[in-house]
Amino acid sequence: MRIIQFPNKVAKEESKTYHLKNCDVVIDGQNFFYGTYEKSGLNFIFGCDSNAYATCIKKQLAQFKRANVKCYIVLKGGDSDIEKKIKKYTHVELDANCEYVASTLMKDSLADAFSELGVRHGYCVTEAKEDCVALARKLNCPVISCDIEYCFRKAAYIPSTTLKFNAVTNSIECRQYKLEEFLLKHSLTEGKLALFAALSDEHVFPSGSFDPLFEKWGVSSQYYPTRHKNVIAWLSRHTEDRARSDISTVLTNKDEKNEFWSNYEKILKNMQHVEGTYTTEYLLNHNNLKIVKQDPDWFEKGVILKHVPVIYVNLYKWGVIEGTKVPEDRSHDLLLLSIDIVKYAYNLLKNYNGESFKLYQDADNFIEIDSEDVNIGIPKYECRVCVFENGWDGVKSLKLFEHFLSENGIDTTLLSQVPGDAAILIIALVYYARKRQMENIDVTAEVTARLLSYVIINVVINKSSHKMQKYNLNDEDCLKAKLATEKYFQTSHDENSRIFDKQAVSRLLELDYCLQQMNNLHTLCGQPFEPPCFIKSHNGTFIYKIYLESREENREQFLNRLLERAPSVLSFVKKLVKAYENILNCKN
């Protein structure tokens, strides 16, 4: 919905001063947080600076913590209108001067940040608004967002643009809008307000479409705020039947008439809808949601309980997965290296029904993916509909993830050599390296950069006392390692321009996708290993700069030179490298 200038009118004229303190609040997560990375000014050219992004999220949530406001964050899942979504698929030619592009691991990192901060958050299967409204009504609290559609919903709404923390009172000053107050103030019915929204929504009918009607009503104005005010005033003075009749008279084209009234009915239906989905139940009490035996809603509940990664929603519901936004070239999608991982997940979800799916490169181009996989045998399990139909309590024992690894010649017994939260990283690196070996491409620099990122962020910067003790790392060495590597976390626009290498960016992005898809499959299969935490192991800028430098010399020499003053850290890095090489070179 797009009603120009109306959000400003709501925030300034149609809302009241409000204070958030010692209370609950519902936050539309996608709307409130997905723009944080871009606004923060963090580097995105070389991938997600996950650890720095987490710091930004922590700062963003700090005002709520100081005001003792309990946040319930509701996040969008897949899409209810896949055709509309596909139209938005596009390529971006990435270079050092390009406009913002959302990083592959950004959403994964955001979820890690919420979990690390202990913030209550939940995913919807598709759209989030109805659960935001339902949850806010259950909690008797407002919704924070910056979405005009909440002006036409039955929940108190706080435009996020009005939030301002008051350090004196430790409260958040803001403006709150209520639909019922707006209707009462302007003597409108819900039907009349829905007519106003349908007449003003320029996403459906462009500006000027209803000029003849507005002339007839005497409400024309070249200024949007004045016109909105005039239309609302006219509707308040006349019957809904009169308004409907006049609109139908102006809409002489049958298709336009159908489109208008369809949009009107949708707006009115959404306005009157106050019930949530399983997400509302889950966020009120995690114990409210259970998957019973042969549960017909196993998939929906699986998404909400975080057993099914949200990236699988469109794959399962529509047979669609989005490819790389930044392709190496138009003929090759970087996700294809990991497509066998996606295939296996798809087959588990669909119980090997043989259906194909589409990998969209942009709105007009897609690759038809045959789900049959001659390289990966079908794992042993029994079910009626899907292996997950009874929930995930017994999924781990089926060893579905281990089966995939075994079929790819990856020996999981050797993972005992690495820290638990490094297991999926090592697995992804081995899988990636094996694929690259088939093309005779050396990946030493990529692997070195990823493992160093894990060690420096996870152990050296975050000071994991457990790992420091277990692997004999001392504080002095950690400090020296931090000093030796801190320049790799820093960059500038000028430096980005100087060091940008499209092929290098593409190779590391391809590995990002591999790591993401391996982690998704691991989650779907019940997480037999400790899950990775991207905000404690990943920084795209660091990885890229280490990659560029380390590819110019022998890995042993590079590591010795970089960490010569931090021998215990150097020893730990080499231990991880050795574990990776052992698994890489040991095939089942």
Buried (B, 14 or more C-beta within 10 A) or exposed (E): BEBBBBBBBBBEEBBEEBBBBEBBBBBBBBBBBBBBBBEBEBBBBBBBBBBBBBBBBBEBBEBBEBBEBBBBBBBBBBBBEBEEBBEEBEBBEBEBEEEBBBBBBBBBBBBBBBBBBEBBBBBBBBBBBBBBBBBBBBBEBBBBBBBBBBBBBBBBBBBBEBBEBBEEEEBBBBBBBBBEBBBEEBEBEBBBBBBBBBBBBBEBBEEEBBEEBBEEBEBBEEEBBEBBBBBBBBBBEEEBEEBBEBBEEBBEEEEBBEBBBEBBEBBBEBBEBBEBBBBBBBBBEEEEBEBEEEBEBBBBBBBBBBBBBBBBBBBBBBBBBBBBBBBBEEEBBBBBBBBBBBBBBBBBBBBBEEEEBBBBBBBEEBBEBEBEBEEBEEBEBEEEBBBBBBBBEEBBEBBBBBBBBBBBBBBBEBBEBBBEBBBBBBBBBBBBBBBBEEEEEEBBBBBBBBBBBBBBBBBBBBBBEEBBEEBEBBEEBBBBBBEBBEEBBEBEEEBBEEBBBBEBBBBBBBBBBBBBBBBBBBBBBBBBBEBBBBBBBBBBBBBBBBBBBBBEEEBEEBBEEBBEBBBBBBBBBBBBBEBBEBBBEEEE
